[in-house]
């Protein structure tokens, strides 16, 4: 079977889900999953869509899904229940929440990282329409299905490996650096880290952790060893 065949099948399943025909979509998915061979990337996509169908067909789970109005309320006002709103978006058909999400993404009062998490959910469910969002009063446009997920962008792994090579002798320090890297990724998403920014981002993360530990001597030694001008480091604000 060709790649075009699988793409046609996935597109058809997504259209059924979009029209809330979860039974029909599940039937096709289960038929495909029963085949002796399914390409790995297609398999992962089918499994993801299958979970989405099963959730929407479960009466018990349906009662846990928030309404679009509640999702907006929890996310707009920074409610402690924001995690519940994000959980709803991760397991429900996000197309039913598009208008709410669009409003939140162009609201300058909404947290920057929250916008990244919303765009990530749009990317996961492969929304292929133009979505606008604002950062510092500047309007940007993207098509979520055309961008990679935050942690699948190539330079995430590049920076991660670079961090490992520099601070591998200190596992706890490395773990902190990796956590900061994830923060950096989400703080920038949907913008991706450019190739030319890999080195300075790596050094800035390490310097940030030294400062968090109040380790002035460690920071000074690190900057000296790698001949880094501290003024050139990125200033993270998260």
Buried (B, 14 or more C-beta within 10 A) or exposed (E): EEEEEBEEBBEEBBEBBEEEBBEBBBBBBEEBEEEEEBEEEBBEBBEBBBEBBBBBEEEEEEEEBBEBEBBBBBBBEEEEBBEBBBBBBBBBBBBBBBEBBBBBBBBEEBEBBBBBBBBBBBBBBBBEEEBEBBBEEEEEEBBBEEBEBBBEBEBBEBBBEBBEEBBEEEEEBBEBBBEBBEBBBBBBBBBBBEEEBBBEBBBBBBBBBBBEEEBEEBBEEBBEEEEBEEEEBBEBEE
